[in-house]
Amino acid sequence: MKVYGDLRPPERLLLGAGPSNIDPRVLKAMTLPIVEHLDPYFSEVMNETVEMLRYAFKTENRVTFPISGTGSAGMESAICNVVEGGDEVVVCISGFFGERMSDMVQRCGGKSVEVRAPLGGVVEKDRVEEALANSNAKAVAIVHAETSTGVLQPLKEISKITHEYGALLIVDAVTSLGGCELLVDEWGIDICYSASQKCLGCPPGLAPITVSERAMNIIRNRRTKVQSWYFDISMIEKYWLESNRIYHHTAPIPLVYALREGLRLLHEEGLEDRWMRHKENMQLLVEGIEEIGLTIFTDKRYLCPAITAINIPENIGDERVRRILREEYNITISGGLGALKGKIWRIGLMGINSTRKNALLATEALKNALKKEGYCKNR
Ligand SMILES: Cc1ncc(COP(=O)(O)O)c(C=O)c1O
């Protein structure tokens, strides 16, 4: 009979596009005793998790909780609760994850009115306005931190124009929540979702979401049932937010413990300090990268504090360099996605990984790996 060995995953420094490394306090929280999903103790954990999520999103929205599932489950929830057959949605596409939003709108029977931006750039407000003027859009969907290009998309103006046309603003904050400035209420975001495994520094598996009352009114007055039973927000809210909690699905208890601990760390540090830490370490990384002769892929006016996209120099093997980093330094960085495969590297400094030390280490390791590959500055 085959004997299966113990799990012995390597302890890598995860400086890619996510997941990021997990604080020992979060790991420990996951090992605590499981209680039932309707236990009064767990109910208290849920309430505190919701409170701290509101803090992280900078919102007063009552409807705020984690969806069970990864970031894509947050995306799917946001879109399938709003979109009914024939609805138009302006989808802003500046990279891989904007494309995914557009696909989801279409799968819900909606019509995606696509507004595209060059990879590495942002979606311009005027283009969104043009699309709104030429459609009957129910919502505008946009990615805040486009992880595939390293862009941090400004949202304030787009939000204003979206509301002038009476549409809802749906924002993907998978990579930005807890690492980059994000003001859900002040910026007028109607639905914002994220993921546990990036700047919140938790394991993958939960997708925090927050929904404005305006959006909830539209969702509650749909003509048709939400296509997805599992992601129907009006049903999930009865479990997460009502005092006599109604069973919807068995919550992934250890993941909720982990998220609560991750949020507690965020709360202890302070949101604004956390944003500043991510920004400063990203800037240090960018300086180091340029110092060794590499160039940044992203338009430098819109650099995302959580992820940095770097052009791969000509004749340098993308995968070979990443293998050297993995095998000799135990560091994981990411390659490009979709059209950017083989063209860029992406270094993430997220959650506990956003430190001066890691910014300097990533630069040094990349410099040495490139040297091995025969790269020399100013060639
Ligand atoms: C901006 C963005 N949106 C959505 C997702 C999808 O999240 P997940 O892979 O957790 O499903 C990701 C994942 O990296 C992302 O970066």
PDBQT file of the ligand as one rigid body, heavy atoms in Angstrom, charges set to zero:
ROOT
HETATM    1  C1  LIG A 401      -7.623  42.653  -9.042  1.00  0.00    +0.000 C 
HETATM    2  C2  LIG A 401      -8.025  41.223  -8.840  1.00  0.00    +0.000 A 
HETATM    3  N1  LIG A 401      -9.314  40.884  -8.963  1.00  0.00    +0.000 NA
HETATM    4  C3  LIG A 401      -9.731  39.622  -8.783  1.00  0.00    +0.000 A 
HETATM    5  C4  LIG A 401      -8.845  38.609  -8.472  1.00  0.00    +0.000 A 
HETATM    6  C5  LIG A 401      -9.336  37.215  -8.282  1.00  0.00    +0.000 C 
HETATM    7  O1  LIG A 401      -9.103  36.797  -6.995  1.00  0.00    +0.000 OA
HETATM    8  P1  LIG A 401      -8.918  35.241  -6.634  1.00  0.00    +0.000 P 
HETATM    9  O2  LIG A 401      -7.740  34.739  -7.400  1.00  0.00    +0.000 OA
HETATM   10  O3  LIG A 401      -8.710  35.277  -5.152  1.00  0.00    +0.000 OA
HETATM   11  O4  LIG A 401     -10.172  34.558  -7.012  1.00  0.00    +0.000 OA
HETATM   12  C6  LIG A 401      -7.489  38.919  -8.343  1.00  0.00    +0.000 A 
HETATM   13  C7  LIG A 401      -6.507  37.876  -8.025  1.00  0.00    +0.000 C 
HETATM   14  O5  LIG A 401      -5.330  38.061  -8.038  1.00  0.00    +0.000 OA
HETATM   15  C8  LIG A 401      -7.068  40.254  -8.522  1.00  0.00    +0.000 A 
HETATM   16  O6  LIG A 401      -5.785  40.589  -8.401  1.00  0.00    +0.000 OA
ENDROOT
TORSDOF 0
